[in-house]
């Protein structure tokens, strides 16, 4: 039996309030997966952007970061 059919059979006779909880939980699981996918893509993107920078010479020093007030 397919998962969809098993779920439909299980949910068919449940009270409406339990169906709402199941729906909310399914939405939670989808959002969790979506956030994990976005996080993985962001980390990959960052790694790609920074790749090779460890060999770059420093263009600025800490002294360049100081603000001078007159």
Order of alpha helices (4+ residues) and beta strands (2+ residues): alpha-alpha
